[in-house]
Amino acid sequence: MTMTYGLLAIGLILLVAGGDTLVRGATTAARSLGVSPLLIGLTLVGMGTSAPELVTSLTAVLAGSPGIAMGNVVGSNTANVLLILGLAALISPIAVDRNAFRRDGWVLIASTALCVIAVIAGTIDYRWGLAMLAGLAVYLLWAWMGERRHRDREARKYEHLTEDAPDVRGGVWSGLGLAVIGILLTVGGARLLVDNAIVVARDIGVSDTIIGLTVVAVGTSLPELVTSAVAAFRRHSDVALGNIIGSNIYNVLGILGITALVAPIRVPPEIIRLDIWVMVAATALVVLFVRTGMRIVRLEGLALLLAYAVYLGWLARDLLPFG
């Protein structure tokens, strides 16, 4: 089993390295082609940081482990809000752009509601996948048109986002080459992660859903953690919040949508009983914090982190001999 845990760790490392390399390459190529910071922020950075979740969920569902695929999405969204946003708020209080949150906040609520309905249905098939991807396309178009209309006020957020995104020296071809390497690393890491997570789950006698909600979800959320932490340290707190909201929207509408198109996802019963509602509560909590003061202060960030600790403690009961 030592080898299995080692391969699991290597898979996580490859996932993080692959996601980072993909963002570096795609951002470099886009900048070389003269793509605006607005479009880079809306698409490349958001999709790039979600690449580990996408490849992991696809790999899991094709391997016959819907618990890891579903736990990855639900667990990542929960970790994004409670862990990553909480940590970012502790580093630097998060000011909120009222106009941007009015749009993105409603899309976050709508995508979360759609996810709940799909989960309760029991099986997320291609019809759900098409609806989710259509919703993502509408959101991106809406965001693009809205930011262009109010560019002076809003575009600065995306300029910060592309500043915080890692970059390399080089042109279009070096950027595309890095992006391909990033994809290969991400795919290889996902394969190692999923295969060995299944082995670990069987060895310790828990469902693969628990592993998906914890080890896999936190591991695939590391790119968002890095991006949000860097933004918070640079006092670009609006970017940290936008990164988390955008990632959660991508996770449901994009990752779950694409995965459902590839193969139907049978939702594990434990997700329906508890974990989807924890995700809903986390989303409601951040919306409440924002709406009450248009900022998330350090005390609220601490509350988010404590809530995540309680949730992990509850899940850990199944990982302990006396659980």
C-alpha positions as MATLAB code, in Angstrom:
seq = 'MTMTYGLLAIGLILLVAGGDTLVRGATTAARSLGVSPLLIGLTLVGMGTSAPELVTSLTAVLAGSPGIAMGNVVGSNTANVLLILGLAALISPIAVDRNAFRRDGWVLIASTALCVIAVIAGTIDYRWGLAMLAGLAVYLLWAWMGERRHRDREARKYEHLTEDAPDVRGGVWSGLGLAVIGILLTVGGARLLVDNAIVVARDIGVSDTIIGLTVVAVGTSLPELVTSAVAAFRRHSDVALGNIIGSNIYNVLGILGITALVAPIRVPPEIIRLDIWVMVAATALVVLFVRTGMRIVRLEGLALLLAYAVYLGWLARDLLPFG';
ca = [
       0.000    0.000    0.000;
       2.976    2.321    0.435;
       3.391    2.338   -3.337;
      -0.300    3.121   -3.793;
      -0.162    6.148   -1.497;
       3.010    7.293   -3.248;
       1.354    7.070   -6.657;
      -1.673    8.926   -5.269;
       0.602   11.763   -4.150;
       2.390   11.794   -7.506;
      -0.985   12.006   -9.247;
      -1.916   15.077   -7.185;
       1.434   16.712   -7.956;
       1.047   16.057  -11.682;
      -2.481   17.461  -11.610;
      -1.371   20.709   -9.983;
       1.700   21.007  -12.217;
      -0.385   20.244  -15.290;
      -3.046   22.824  -14.460;
      -0.397   25.473  -13.778;
       1.465   24.656  -17.002;
      -1.753   24.744  -19.006;
      -2.635   28.202  -17.671;
       0.917   29.445  -18.317;
       0.922   28.205  -21.892;
      -2.595   29.311  -22.784;
      -2.109   32.756  -21.243;
       1.234   33.250  -23.010;
      -0.216   32.245  -26.376;
      -3.259   34.475  -25.886;
      -1.146   37.477  -24.948;
       1.093   36.903  -27.979;
      -1.989   36.920  -30.206;
      -3.181   40.173  -28.640;
      -6.189   38.671  -26.850;
      -7.617   41.121  -24.328;
      -7.224   40.604  -20.558;
     -11.022   40.505  -20.402;
     -11.317   37.422  -22.625;
      -8.298   35.732  -20.995;
      -9.813   36.243  -17.554;
     -13.258   35.017  -18.542;
     -12.095   31.886  -20.352;
      -8.476   30.733  -20.243;
      -7.696   31.335  -16.576;
     -11.051   30.111  -15.284;
     -11.079   27.013  -17.498;
      -7.393   26.354  -16.954;
      -7.651   26.284  -13.162;
     -10.644   23.933  -13.519;
      -8.775   21.540  -15.826;
      -7.762   19.152  -12.987;
     -11.404   18.772  -11.908;
     -12.519   18.174  -15.488;
      -9.963   15.516  -16.358;
     -10.344   13.817  -12.970;
     -14.142   13.620  -13.248;
     -13.966   12.323  -16.823;
     -11.368    9.722  -15.852;
     -13.403    8.630  -12.843;
     -16.719    8.224  -14.646;
     -15.061    6.283  -17.479;
     -13.410    4.052  -14.848;
     -16.824    3.272  -13.369;
     -16.362    5.386  -10.212;
     -19.199    7.935  -10.211;
     -18.568    8.583   -6.518;
     -15.184   10.122   -7.281;
     -16.566   12.044  -10.292;
     -19.497   13.499   -8.345;
     -17.606   13.911   -5.087;
     -14.902   15.794   -6.956;
     -17.338   18.450   -8.237;
     -19.393   18.814   -5.052;
     -16.348   18.620   -2.795;
     -14.374   21.116   -4.902;
     -17.191   23.664   -4.799;
     -17.455   23.283   -1.046;
     -13.684   23.549   -0.583;
     -13.518   26.576   -2.892;
     -15.922   28.538   -0.697;
     -15.155   27.328    2.821;
     -11.427   26.627    2.549;
     -10.014   28.810   -0.225;
     -12.271   31.855    0.096;
     -11.972   31.651    3.874;
      -8.178   31.598    3.622;
      -8.153   34.484    1.120;
     -10.347   36.579    3.438;
      -7.977   35.906    6.328;
      -5.055   37.136    4.219;
      -6.878   40.262    3.064;
     -10.531   41.317    3.557;
     -12.398   40.908    0.286;
     -14.146   43.936   -1.171;
     -16.951   43.121   -3.592;
     -17.797   44.829   -6.856;
     -21.559   45.284   -6.522;
     -22.278   45.253  -10.258;
     -20.131   42.219  -11.005;
     -21.547   40.252   -8.071;
     -25.103   41.124   -9.065;
     -24.485   39.175  -12.280;
     -22.094   36.434  -11.154;
     -23.851   35.905   -7.824;
     -27.148   35.145   -9.524;
     -25.441   32.769  -11.954;
     -23.758   31.023   -9.015;
     -27.121   30.617   -7.270;
     -28.797   29.383  -10.473;
     -26.025   26.876  -11.262;
     -26.086   25.580   -7.679;
     -29.870   25.139   -7.869;
     -29.515   23.302  -11.190;
     -26.917   21.004   -9.641;
     -29.233   20.206   -6.721;
     -32.122   19.347   -9.051;
     -29.863   17.134  -11.177;
     -28.493   15.361   -8.092;
     -31.972   14.702   -6.702;
     -32.938   13.208  -10.080;
     -30.424   10.461   -9.304;
     -28.724   10.166  -12.683;
     -27.118   13.037  -14.584;
     -27.270   12.091  -18.265;
     -26.574   13.819  -21.577;
     -29.756   15.908  -21.349;
     -28.551   17.479  -18.130;
     -25.134   17.861  -19.725;
     -26.541   19.771  -22.688;
     -28.578   22.045  -20.405;
     -25.519   22.800  -18.257;
     -23.247   23.556  -21.216;
     -25.924   25.776  -22.761;
     -26.115   27.644  -19.460;
     -22.335   28.088  -19.420;
     -22.347   29.473  -22.979;
     -25.079   31.971  -22.090;
     -23.178   33.041  -18.965;
     -19.908   33.613  -20.834;
     -21.672   35.624  -23.532;
     -23.554   37.657  -20.915;
     -20.362   38.334  -18.969;
     -18.435   39.270  -22.106;
     -21.097   41.720  -23.297;
     -21.550   43.186  -19.822;
     -17.848   43.787  -19.262;
     -17.450   45.381  -22.683;
     -20.281   47.821  -21.955;
     -18.663   48.858  -18.651;
     -15.035   48.332  -19.542;
     -13.609   51.306  -17.647;
     -15.174   50.124  -14.406;
     -14.896   46.365  -14.797;
     -11.944   45.503  -17.044;
      -9.426   46.334  -14.288;
     -10.544   43.175  -12.473;
      -9.529   41.013  -15.427;
      -6.293   42.900  -15.925;
      -5.424   41.941  -12.333;
      -6.488   38.367  -13.032;
      -4.160   38.046  -15.990;
      -1.358   39.709  -14.008;
      -1.797   37.072  -11.297;
      -1.919   34.250  -13.850;
       1.563   32.745  -14.304;
       3.332   33.614  -17.533;
       6.488   32.605  -19.382;
       8.710   34.258  -21.958;
       7.930   33.232  -25.484;
       5.430   33.520  -28.274;
       2.455   31.659  -29.621;
       4.197   28.359  -30.353;
       6.010   28.125  -27.030;
       2.723   28.929  -25.300;
       0.825   26.276  -27.235;
       3.609   23.778  -26.560;
       3.354   24.440  -22.842;
      -0.433   24.097  -23.001;
      -0.102   20.654  -24.633;
       2.425   19.592  -21.971;
       0.005   20.829  -19.311;
      -2.816   18.762  -20.770;
      -0.639   15.636  -20.854;
       0.498   16.157  -17.251;
      -3.093   16.721  -16.148;
      -4.373   13.602  -17.905;
      -1.547   11.466  -16.499;
      -2.012   12.864  -13.014;
      -5.769   12.260  -13.142;
      -5.237    8.643  -14.178;
      -2.841    8.022  -11.286;
      -5.069    9.878   -8.841;
      -8.303    8.097   -9.720;
      -6.840    4.595  -10.010;
      -5.030    4.788   -6.686;
      -7.846    6.633   -4.909;
     -10.112    3.674   -5.745;
      -7.522    1.275   -4.303;
      -7.144    3.369   -1.135;
     -10.919    3.563   -0.662;
     -11.263   -0.209   -0.906;
      -8.288   -0.779    1.371;
      -9.600    1.359    4.242;
     -13.184    0.252    3.703;
     -14.857    3.535    2.718;
     -16.744    4.517   -0.406;
     -14.916    6.173   -3.259;
     -17.332    9.093   -2.733;
     -15.606    9.932    0.579;
     -12.224    9.902   -1.143;
     -13.648   12.069   -3.914;
     -15.054   14.591   -1.441;
     -11.796   14.888    0.501;
      -8.449   13.938   -1.050;
      -9.508   14.305   -4.690;
     -11.608   17.452   -4.215;
      -8.969   19.336   -2.232;
      -6.195   18.142   -4.537;
      -7.929   19.306   -7.702;
      -8.779   22.654   -6.034;
      -5.123   23.503   -5.443;
      -4.854   25.680   -8.603;
      -7.725   27.836   -7.317;
      -6.021   27.966   -3.919;
      -2.774   29.231   -5.443;
      -4.500   31.761   -7.726;
      -6.705   33.139   -4.940;
      -3.892   33.291   -2.389;
      -1.642   35.203   -4.818;
      -4.487   37.604   -5.588;
      -5.155   38.161   -1.871;
      -1.475   38.802   -1.086;
      -1.380   41.344   -3.929;
      -4.492   43.019   -2.484;
      -6.509   42.059   -5.557;
      -9.227   40.685   -3.309;
     -11.981   41.128   -5.894;
     -10.022   38.741   -8.129;
      -9.917   36.124   -5.349;
     -13.705   36.228   -5.008;
     -14.248   36.288   -8.776;
     -11.912   33.314   -9.183;
     -13.887   31.220   -6.689;
     -17.310   32.177   -8.041;
     -16.171   31.566  -11.608;
     -14.612   28.226  -10.697;
     -17.792   27.015   -8.966;
     -19.869   28.017  -11.981;
     -17.429   26.207  -14.311;
     -17.439   23.116  -12.078;
     -21.202   22.666  -12.322;
     -22.028   23.945  -15.795;
     -18.782   22.983  -17.530;
     -17.225   20.003  -15.782;
     -20.424   18.256  -14.756;
     -21.944   19.107  -18.135;
     -19.065   17.685  -20.191;
     -18.764   14.615  -17.964;
     -22.499   13.887  -18.301;
     -22.206   14.115  -22.089;
     -19.431   11.524  -22.085;
     -21.173    9.068  -19.751;
     -24.202    9.156  -17.411;
     -23.311    9.866  -13.783;
     -25.169    7.828  -11.189;
     -25.296   10.025   -8.089;
     -24.204    8.181   -4.914;
     -26.848    8.190   -2.129;
     -24.510    9.875    0.377;
     -24.172   12.888   -1.923;
     -27.961   13.274   -1.935;
     -28.246   12.816    1.831;
     -25.607   15.296    2.984;
     -22.886   16.645    0.747;
     -24.957   18.479   -1.841;
     -26.673   20.328    1.022;
     -23.314   21.287    2.528;
     -22.396   22.765   -0.859;
     -25.699   24.668   -0.912;
     -25.143   25.958    2.640;
     -21.602   27.097    1.786;
     -22.896   28.959   -1.279;
     -25.687   30.564    0.742;
     -23.211   31.570    3.431;
     -20.894   33.433    1.067;
     -23.850   35.153   -0.628;
     -25.116   36.220    2.812;
     -21.706   37.561    3.851;
     -21.412   39.534    0.633;
     -24.942   40.931    0.635;
     -24.776   42.132    4.251;
     -21.745   44.356    3.744;
     -20.438   43.970    0.187;
     -17.208   42.621    1.641;
     -15.942   39.496    3.405;
     -13.941   40.412    6.488;
     -11.383   38.305    8.346;
     -13.870   37.142   10.987;
     -16.172   35.819    8.272;
     -13.190   34.152    6.611;
     -12.415   32.426    9.911;
     -16.047   31.280   10.152;
     -15.791   29.733    6.682;
     -12.611   27.863    7.639;
     -14.149   26.578   10.874;
     -17.216   25.374    8.976;
     -14.962   23.431    6.613;
     -13.079   21.901    9.535;
     -16.380   20.703   11.024;
     -17.420   19.212    7.679;
     -14.108   17.407    7.239;
     -14.367   16.139   10.801;
     -17.770   14.659   10.006;
     -16.454   12.954    6.875;
     -13.399   11.694    8.785;
     -15.606    9.497   10.931;
     -15.725    7.070    8.012;
     -11.945    7.116    7.691;
     -11.281    6.157   11.323;
     -11.419    2.642   12.781;
     -14.035    3.683   15.325;
     -16.042    5.782   12.800;
];
